[in-house]
Amino acid sequence: MHEIRLIAAGTIKPLPAIFRKGQASTTDEVDPLTAGSAHIVYCVDYRTIDSPKWSELRTRLASANRRFIVFGPNLDSASIVQACRDGAHDVLDLHDSPARWQRAIENAVRAQDLWWQLYGSQLEAPPDATQLVGRSPAIRALRQAIDRLGPTDATVMLLGESGTGKERVASALHAAGGRGEFVAFNCAALPADLLEAELFGVTKGAFTGAQADRPGLVEQAEGGTLFLDEVGEMAPAVQAKMLRFLETRTARRLGSNTVYHVNLRIIAATNRDLERAMSDGRFRPDLYYRLAEITLHIPPLRSRSEDIPLLVRVFVDAAGERFGKFFDAIDPELVLKLQAHPWPGNVRELKNTIDRLVLLHDGPVLRAGWWTAPTLPASAPTPNEASIPPLERAVTLRTRRDRMHRAGELVAAGGMSMFEIAKEVGVNPSTLFRWRKAGEL
């Protein structure tokens, strides 16, 4: 429920209909914007702008980070321009329709909420680029799991789409354990014949080009953590040796008969369907169960769009430092556009997008008009639609209107989350939230 606070120079006549719903109160005080007060909107009588107290009031509104609306009867162009110059978020006429007033107030609330998400946490604790950034339930649950699992030596399997930040989660698990070195390796980076040597080491003369003894990654990670990314790409021959290593924590360098023992923790990650790979004979079930002692699912970005404002701020600050540029504000409309995009490349794609915007443009404001959402290939279903049989999508939900109608029915019925409803009707969750914000559900 929105709360309207009137800053008036005198009695307002006629009173707009939206003020007569018990939501409005008259005040000369301005409360600072906080995490729980974005619903409060200050509406300023245009006569106040000409009063001696306006200079102080305008300063208090700006200091409180408030988006205010100026209103009055039959305002001329000069009054409207002056109000905008003084920082008004919108200018309304007393005779504007209730719908116009409602939209203006909702836009002000949305702008305040976005401002708090982008900058408000700076008043508390600035986000650390090395941490998991976000306030969504999924990220909070992931942090709790990291806090519980970090101090243990449990082998953890991280499952998630490409670009969701699996290495960041692995690093956080390692840091929470307070143990030795963190060594990361991408199992798809080398062919099978070199992968074994990279993991377990090689002795001089073991093969052409082996001109000196070289320790493997498991030795380098002694006392710490070895992170195996894209473990689903590991060749079958290496899988057998990795299984042996996990069972005994012993290995031999390629070309050597000497066995060495290593004390380390293993964290693995994949964006592949390992259950299907096991059924197809491409991945050993016994290795999977060794690696997946504990399984953590990393949520895709489209399922936690509420984290995008904070991620954008962190990425803008990091890119600004990297490229020597400064942006002191981000257009809220840009954030809304970013939240509406499904981000098939997840956090990595979002970061690359922000890097490009910062590199190609100059501050002080990162503008919405600088970015256009890329068009996704029509032949490729969105990740949410992929689990819905194509024939069923074509027959039962053939048009946008069909999907919207069905979504409205499910919302009214209750019992399902917005993300479950989005999957049911075959749209991205961001689309569903956009429909709801527009009042179409």
C-alpha positions as CSV (number, residue, x, y, z in Angstrom):
1,M,0.0,0.0,0.0
2,H,1.4,3.4,-1.0
3,E,1.5,6.2,1.5
4,I,1.1,9.8,0.3
5,R,2.5,12.7,2.3
6,L,1.4,16.2,1.3
7,I,3.7,19.2,1.6
8,A,1.2,22.0,1.1
9,A,1.3,25.8,1.4
10,G,-2.4,25.9,2.2
11,T,-5.8,24.2,1.8
12,I,-5.9,22.1,-1.4
13,K,-9.1,22.5,-3.4
14,P,-10.3,20.4,-5.1
15,L,-8.7,17.4,-3.4
16,P,-7.7,14.7,-5.9
17,A,-9.7,11.5,-5.6
18,I,-6.6,9.5,-4.8
19,F,-6.0,11.7,-1.7
20,R,-9.4,10.9,-0.3
21,K,-8.7,7.2,0.2
22,G,-7.2,7.7,3.6
23,Q,-3.7,7.2,2.2
24,A,-2.6,10.9,2.5
25,S,-1.4,13.0,5.4
26,T,-0.1,16.6,5.5
27,T,3.5,17.1,6.8
28,D,6.4,19.5,6.8
29,E,8.8,16.7,7.8
30,V,10.8,14.5,5.4
31,D,11.8,11.0,6.5
32,P,15.0,9.6,5.0
33,L,14.6,6.8,2.5
34,T,15.2,3.4,4.1
35,A,14.8,-0.2,3.1
36,G,11.2,-0.3,4.3
37,S,10.0,3.2,3.4
38,A,10.1,3.2,-0.4
39,H,6.3,3.1,-0.4
40,I,6.1,6.7,1.0
41,V,5.8,9.4,-1.7
42,Y,5.9,13.1,-1.0
43,C,3.6,15.3,-3.1
44,V,4.4,19.0,-3.1
45,D,1.8,21.7,-3.6
46,Y,3.2,24.0,-6.4
47,R,2.6,27.1,-4.2
48,T,5.2,25.7,-1.8
49,I,7.9,26.2,-4.6
50,D,7.3,30.0,-4.4
51,S,7.4,30.1,-0.6
52,P,10.5,31.0,1.5
53,K,10.7,27.6,3.1
54,W,11.1,25.8,-0.3
55,S,14.9,26.0,-0.4
56,E,15.2,24.2,2.9
57,L,12.5,21.6,2.0
58,R,14.1,20.9,-1.4
59,T,17.4,20.3,0.3
60,R,15.8,18.0,2.9
61,L,14.1,16.0,0.1
62,A,17.3,15.6,-1.8
63,S,19.3,14.7,1.3
64,A,16.6,12.1,2.1
65,N,16.9,10.6,-1.4
66,R,13.2,11.1,-1.9
67,R,11.5,11.3,-5.4
68,F,8.7,13.9,-5.0
69,I,5.8,14.9,-7.2
70,V,4.7,18.5,-7.7
71,F,1.1,19.2,-8.4
72,G,-1.3,22.1,-8.9
73,P,-4.2,23.4,-11.0
74,N,-3.6,24.3,-14.7
75,L,0.2,24.7,-14.3
76,D,1.8,26.6,-17.1
77,S,5.0,25.5,-18.9
78,A,7.2,27.8,-16.9
79,S,6.0,26.2,-13.6
80,I,6.5,22.7,-14.9
81,V,10.0,23.5,-16.1
82,Q,10.9,25.1,-12.7
83,A,9.5,22.0,-10.8
84,C,11.6,19.7,-12.9
85,R,14.7,21.8,-12.5
86,D,14.1,21.7,-8.7
87,G,14.2,17.9,-8.9
88,A,10.5,16.8,-9.2
89,H,10.1,13.2,-10.3
90,D,6.8,14.1,-12.0
91,V,4.4,17.1,-12.3
92,L,0.7,16.5,-12.2
93,D,-2.5,18.5,-12.6
94,L,-5.1,18.4,-9.9
95,H,-7.6,17.4,-12.5
96,D,-5.6,14.5,-13.9
97,S,-7.3,11.2,-13.8
98,P,-6.9,8.9,-10.8
99,A,-5.1,6.4,-13.1
100,R,-2.6,9.1,-14.1
101,W,-2.0,9.9,-10.4
102,Q,-1.7,6.2,-9.6
103,R,0.9,5.6,-12.3
104,A,3.0,8.6,-11.2
105,I,3.0,7.4,-7.6
106,E,3.8,3.9,-8.5
107,N,6.7,5.1,-10.7
108,A,8.0,7.2,-7.8
109,V,7.8,4.2,-5.5
110,R,9.6,2.0,-8.0
111,A,12.3,4.6,-8.5
112,Q,12.9,4.9,-4.7
113,D,13.0,1.1,-4.4
114,L,15.5,0.8,-7.2
115,W,17.6,3.6,-5.7
116,W,17.7,1.8,-2.4
117,Q,18.7,-1.5,-4.1
118,L,21.4,0.3,-6.1
119,Y,22.9,2.6,-3.5
120,G,21.1,2.1,-0.1
121,S,23.3,-0.7,1.0
122,Q,26.3,1.7,0.8
123,L,24.8,3.3,3.9
124,E,25.1,-0.1,5.6
125,A,27.9,-2.2,4.2
126,P,29.3,-1.8,0.7
127,P,29.0,-5.0,-1.3
128,D,32.3,-6.9,-1.7
129,A,33.1,-8.0,-5.3
130,T,34.5,-11.2,-3.8
131,Q,31.3,-12.1,-2.1
132,L,28.1,-13.6,-3.4
133,V,26.1,-10.5,-4.4
134,G,22.4,-10.5,-3.9
135,R,19.5,-10.5,-1.4
136,S,17.2,-13.0,-3.0
137,P,16.0,-16.0,-1.0
138,A,18.0,-18.3,-3.3
139,I,21.3,-16.4,-2.6
140,R,20.6,-16.2,1.1
141,A,20.0,-19.9,1.2
142,L,23.2,-20.5,-0.8
143,R,25.2,-18.4,1.7
144,Q,23.7,-20.4,4.6
145,A,24.8,-23.6,2.9
146,I,28.3,-22.2,2.4
147,D,28.5,-21.2,6.0
148,R,27.5,-24.8,7.1
149,L,29.7,-26.7,4.6
150,G,32.7,-24.4,4.4
151,P,34.4,-25.6,7.6
152,T,33.9,-29.3,6.7
153,D,36.0,-31.4,4.2
154,A,32.9,-32.7,2.4
155,T,33.2,-33.1,-1.3
156,V,30.7,-30.8,-3.0
157,M,29.2,-30.9,-6.5
158,L,28.0,-27.5,-7.8
159,L,25.2,-27.8,-10.5
160,G,24.1,-24.8,-12.5
161,E,23.9,-23.2,-15.9
162,S,26.9,-21.7,-17.6
163,G,27.7,-18.2,-16.2
164,T,25.9,-18.6,-12.9
165,G,29.1,-18.2,-10.8
166,K,30.0,-21.7,-9.8
167,E,33.7,-20.8,-9.4
168,R,32.7,-17.9,-7.1
169,V,30.7,-20.3,-5.0
170,A,33.6,-22.8,-4.9
171,S,35.9,-20.0,-3.8
172,A,33.4,-18.9,-1.1
173,L,33.3,-22.5,0.2
174,H,37.1,-22.6,0.3
175,A,37.3,-19.3,2.1
176,A,34.7,-20.4,4.7
177,G,36.9,-23.4,5.5
178,G,40.0,-21.3,6.1
179,R,42.3,-23.9,4.5
180,G,45.4,-23.5,2.3
181,E,45.5,-22.7,-1.4
182,F,42.5,-22.6,-3.8
183,V,43.4,-24.2,-7.1
184,A,40.9,-24.1,-10.0
185,F,41.1,-26.1,-13.2
186,N,38.7,-26.4,-16.2
187,C,38.5,-30.1,-17.2
188,A,37.5,-29.1,-20.7
189,A,40.6,-27.0,-21.3
190,L,42.9,-29.9,-22.2
191,P,42.7,-33.1,-24.3
192,A,42.5,-36.4,-22.4
193,D,46.2,-37.3,-23.0
194,L,47.3,-34.1,-21.2
195,L,44.6,-33.9,-18.6
196,E,46.1,-36.7,-16.5
197,A,49.6,-35.1,-16.5
198,E,48.0,-31.7,-15.5
199,L,46.1,-33.2,-12.6
200,F,48.7,-35.7,-11.2
201,G,52.0,-34.4,-12.5
202,V,54.7,-35.7,-14.8
203,T,58.3,-36.9,-14.5
204,K,61.1,-35.9,-16.8
205,G,61.1,-37.9,-20.1
206,A,57.6,-39.4,-19.5
207,F,56.6,-38.1,-23.0
208,T,58.0,-35.9,-25.7
209,G,58.3,-32.4,-24.3
210,A,58.4,-33.5,-20.7
211,Q,61.8,-31.9,-20.0
212,A,61.6,-31.6,-16.2
213,D,59.6,-33.0,-13.3
214,R,56.4,-31.1,-12.8
215,P,53.9,-31.4,-9.9
216,G,50.3,-31.8,-10.7
217,L,47.4,-29.7,-9.5
218,V,46.5,-32.1,-6.8
219,E,50.0,-31.6,-5.3
220,Q,49.7,-27.8,-5.6
221,A,46.4,-27.9,-3.7
222,E,47.9,-29.8,-0.8
223,G,46.2,-28.7,2.4
224,G,43.7,-26.6,0.4
225,T,41.0,-27.0,-2.2
226,L,41.0,-28.3,-5.8
227,F,38.1,-27.0,-7.9
228,L,37.3,-29.1,-10.9
229,D,35.1,-27.1,-13.3
230,E,33.2,-28.7,-16.1
231,V,33.9,-32.1,-14.6
232,G,31.3,-33.6,-17.0
233,E,33.8,-33.1,-19.8
234,M,36.5,-35.4,-18.1
235,A,37.6,-38.2,-20.4
236,P,36.6,-41.8,-19.3
237,A,40.2,-42.9,-18.8
238,V,40.9,-40.0,-16.5
239,Q,37.6,-40.6,-14.7
240,A,38.9,-44.0,-13.5
241,K,42.1,-42.4,-12.1
242,M,40.2,-39.6,-10.5
243,L,38.0,-42.2,-8.8
244,R,41.0,-44.0,-7.5
245,F,42.5,-40.7,-6.2
246,L,39.2,-39.8,-4.4
247,E,39.1,-43.2,-2.7
248,T,42.7,-43.3,-1.5
249,R,44.0,-39.7,-1.8
250,T,47.1,-41.1,-3.4
251,A,48.4,-40.7,-6.9
252,R,51.5,-41.1,-9.1
253,R,53.1,-38.7,-11.5
254,L,53.0,-39.8,-15.1
255,G,56.1,-41.8,-15.8
256,S,56.8,-42.5,-12.1
257,N,56.3,-45.5,-9.9
258,T,56.4,-43.4,-6.7
259,V,53.1,-43.0,-4.9
260,Y,52.4,-39.7,-3.1
261,H,49.6,-38.9,-0.6
262,V,47.7,-35.6,-0.7
263,N,45.4,-34.1,1.9
264,L,43.0,-31.7,0.1
265,R,39.3,-31.0,-0.5
266,I,37.6,-31.5,-3.9
267,I,34.8,-29.3,-5.2
268,A,33.4,-30.1,-8.6
269,A,31.1,-28.2,-10.9
270,T,29.2,-28.9,-14.1
271,N,26.4,-27.4,-16.3
272,R,25.8,-30.8,-17.9
273,D,23.0,-33.3,-17.0
274,L,25.3,-35.9,-15.4
275,E,22.3,-38.3,-14.8
276,R,21.8,-38.5,-18.5
277,A,25.6,-38.8,-19.1
278,M,25.7,-41.7,-16.6
279,S,22.8,-43.5,-18.4
280,D,24.6,-42.9,-21.7
281,G,27.8,-44.4,-20.3
282,R,29.7,-41.1,-20.7
283,F,30.2,-40.6,-16.9
284,R,31.0,-43.1,-14.2
285,P,28.2,-43.4,-11.6
286,D,30.7,-44.4,-8.9
287,L,32.7,-41.2,-9.6
288,Y,29.6,-39.1,-9.6
289,Y,28.5,-40.4,-6.2
290,R,32.1,-39.7,-4.9
291,L,32.0,-36.1,-6.2
292,A,28.4,-35.5,-5.2
293,E,28.7,-36.2,-1.5
294,I,26.9,-32.8,-1.1
295,T,25.1,-31.2,-4.1
296,L,24.4,-27.5,-4.3
297,H,22.2,-26.0,-7.1
298,I,23.3,-22.5,-8.3
299,P,20.2,-20.5,-9.4
300,P,20.1,-18.9,-12.8
301,L,19.9,-15.2,-12.9
302,R,16.4,-15.1,-14.4
303,S,15.1,-16.7,-11.3
304,R,16.5,-14.0,-9.0
305,S,15.9,-10.8,-11.0
306,E,15.6,-8.9,-7.7
307,D,19.4,-9.3,-7.4
308,I,20.1,-7.5,-10.7
309,P,20.1,-3.9,-9.2
310,L,22.8,-4.7,-6.7
311,L,24.8,-6.8,-9.3
312,V,24.7,-3.9,-11.7
313,R,26.0,-1.5,-9.1
314,V,28.9,-3.8,-8.2
315,F,29.8,-4.3,-11.9
316,V,29.5,-0.6,-12.8
317,D,31.9,0.3,-9.9
318,A,34.3,-2.5,-10.9
319,A,34.3,-1.6,-14.6
320,G,34.7,2.1,-13.8
321,E,37.8,1.4,-11.8
322,R,39.1,-0.9,-14.5
323,F,38.5,1.5,-17.4
324,G,39.2,4.7,-15.5
325,K,35.6,6.0,-15.7
326,F,33.2,7.3,-13.1
327,F,29.4,6.8,-13.0
328,D,27.7,8.2,-9.9
329,A,24.2,7.1,-10.9
330,I,22.4,4.5,-12.9
331,D,19.2,5.2,-14.8
332,P,16.4,3.2,-13.0
333,E,14.8,2.5,-16.4
334,L,18.0,0.7,-17.4
335,V,17.8,-1.5,-14.4
336,L,14.1,-2.3,-15.3
337,K,15.2,-3.2,-18.8
338,L,18.0,-5.4,-17.5
339,Q,15.5,-7.1,-15.1
340,A,13.1,-7.9,-18.0
341,H,15.8,-9.7,-20.0
342,P,16.1,-13.5,-19.4
343,W,19.9,-13.6,-19.4
344,P,20.6,-17.0,-21.0
345,G,24.3,-16.3,-20.2
346,N,23.4,-15.5,-16.6
347,V,25.7,-13.3,-14.4
348,R,28.6,-13.6,-16.8
349,E,26.5,-12.1,-19.6
350,L,25.3,-9.3,-17.4
351,K,28.8,-8.4,-16.3
352,N,30.0,-8.4,-19.9
353,T,27.1,-6.1,-20.8
354,I,27.9,-3.6,-18.1
355,D,31.6,-3.7,-19.0
356,R,30.7,-2.7,-22.6
357,L,28.4,0.1,-21.5
358,V,31.0,1.6,-19.2
359,L,33.8,1.2,-21.8
360,L,31.8,2.8,-24.7
361,H,30.1,5.7,-22.8
362,D,30.9,8.4,-20.3
363,G,29.2,9.4,-17.0
364,P,28.0,10.6,-14.8
365,V,24.8,8.6,-15.5
366,L,24.5,5.2,-17.1
367,R,21.6,5.7,-19.5
368,A,18.8,3.3,-20.4
369,G,18.9,4.4,-24.0
370,W,22.5,3.0,-24.4
371,W,21.4,-0.6,-24.2
372,T,18.9,-2.7,-26.3
373,A,18.1,-6.2,-25.2
374,P,19.5,-8.7,-27.7
375,T,17.0,-10.8,-29.6
376,L,17.1,-14.4,-28.6
377,P,17.1,-17.0,-31.5
378,A,13.5,-17.9,-32.4
379,S,14.5,-21.5,-32.9
380,A,15.8,-21.9,-29.3
381,P,13.3,-22.0,-26.5
382,T,14.0,-20.1,-23.4
383,P,15.3,-22.2,-20.5
384,N,11.9,-22.0,-18.8
385,E,10.2,-23.2,-21.9
386,A,12.6,-26.0,-22.6
387,S,10.9,-28.4,-20.2
388,I,7.4,-27.9,-21.8
389,P,6.7,-30.3,-24.7
390,P,6.8,-28.2,-28.0
391,L,3.4,-29.6,-29.2
392,E,1.8,-28.8,-25.9
393,R,3.1,-25.2,-26.1
394,A,1.9,-24.8,-29.6
395,V,-1.6,-26.2,-29.0
396,T,-2.6,-24.9,-25.6
397,L,-0.6,-21.7,-25.3
398,R,-0.4,-20.5,-28.9
399,T,-0.4,-16.7,-28.3
400,R,0.6,-14.1,-25.7
401,R,-3.0,-13.7,-24.8
402,D,-3.4,-17.4,-24.1
403,R,-0.4,-17.4,-21.8
404,M,-1.5,-14.2,-20.0
405,H,-5.0,-15.6,-19.5
406,R,-3.7,-18.9,-18.1
407,A,-1.2,-17.0,-15.9
408,G,-4.1,-14.9,-14.5
409,E,-6.1,-18.0,-13.7
410,L,-3.2,-19.6,-11.8
411,V,-2.4,-16.4,-9.9
412,A,-6.1,-16.1,-8.8
413,A,-6.2,-19.8,-7.8
414,G,-3.1,-19.4,-5.6
415,G,-1.0,-22.3,-4.4
416,M,1.8,-21.7,-6.9
417,S,4.8,-19.4,-6.9
418,M,5.3,-16.9,-9.7
419,F,8.3,-18.9,-10.9
420,E,6.2,-22.1,-11.0
421,I,3.4,-20.2,-12.9
422,A,6.0,-18.9,-15.4
423,K,7.2,-22.4,-16.1
424,E,3.6,-23.7,-16.4
425,V,2.6,-21.1,-19.1
426,G,6.0,-21.1,-20.8
427,V,7.3,-17.6,-20.2
428,N,10.2,-16.2,-18.4
429,P,9.6,-15.1,-14.8
430,S,10.6,-11.6,-15.7
431,T,7.8,-11.5,-18.3
432,L,5.3,-12.6,-15.6
433,F,6.5,-9.9,-13.2
434,R,6.2,-7.3,-16.0
435,W,2.6,-8.4,-16.7
436,R,1.8,-8.1,-13.0
437,K,3.4,-4.7,-12.7
438,A,1.4,-3.5,-15.7
439,G,-1.8,-4.7,-14.1
440,E,-2.4,-7.2,-16.9
441,L,-2.8,-10.2,-14.4
